[in-house]
Amino acid sequence: MWVFCVLPTCNEAPNLEACAEALLTLHLDGVTLGLQIVDDDSGDGTGALADGLARRHGDRVHVLHRRGVRGLGSALVAGFAAALARGADRVAQLDADLSHDPQALPELLRRSADADLVIGSRYLPGGSVDRDWARHRRWLSAAANRVVVPALLGLPLTDATSGFRVWHAEALRRLDPARHVASSGYGFQVEMGLLAHRLGLRIAEVPIRFAERGRGASKMTTAVKLAAIRDIVALRWRQPPGAGGGRR
């Protein structure tokens, strides 16, 4: 099985190499794992570090350089398209800042044997959030996942905003996010989950521990938070393609 991990980056030089090496050294029976790094014009040398990883690891690491900071959602869409074009059977997505533990990936891949989308959940029993995570961010995340998303969208997920996921390649082709997903920032995760649910895809969640980022500054500014809330609220009136409920 050919698995590509999509890593969006913007100024992640302190963390990228450690994250990439942790992924590339995982022992996964019957799996060849590669990385698709999507760098949004980092000013701290992240792009050059990514190119160095590609030179060292050959066909297992690919880098897409984009001009300007164009948003998490659009970076993931570009990474998904590149992974599918290279023949991926599964496409994983996770943060490059080490908040998502690469050691949890094998369990997500295992669950993908009978699910089209597997989500790493902080709020499923057994999951957790690092105590060092800022209190206001813990509150915002919990409120979004436990109150706002269920009340507004009726989406039966415990962690609709999680960015640690494994997709079947065919599921991504059916969703076609480049055409059907409007959110470009952190609301992208919720919209993708909603679309998968509306299309009747099989969705599973597994508990994960969410850690504070390794080094560097968070991209979750007040403006980004407000944009994510706006995108999530707007989903209440947006009808994704397809009809019917999803399977959990």
Secondary structure, 3 states (H helix, E strand, C coil): CEEEEEEEECCCCCCHHHHHHHHHCCCCCCCEEEEEEEEECCCCCHHHHHHHHHHHHHHHEEEEEECCCCCHHHHHHHHHHHHHHCCCCEEEECCCCCCECHHHHHHHHHHHHHCCEEEEECCCCCCEECCCCCHHHHHHHHHHHHHHHHHHHCCCCCCCCCCCEEEEHHHHHHHCHHHHCCCCCCHHHHHHHHHHHHCCCEEEEEECEECCCCCCCCCCCHHHHHHHHHHHHHHHHCCCCCCCCCEC
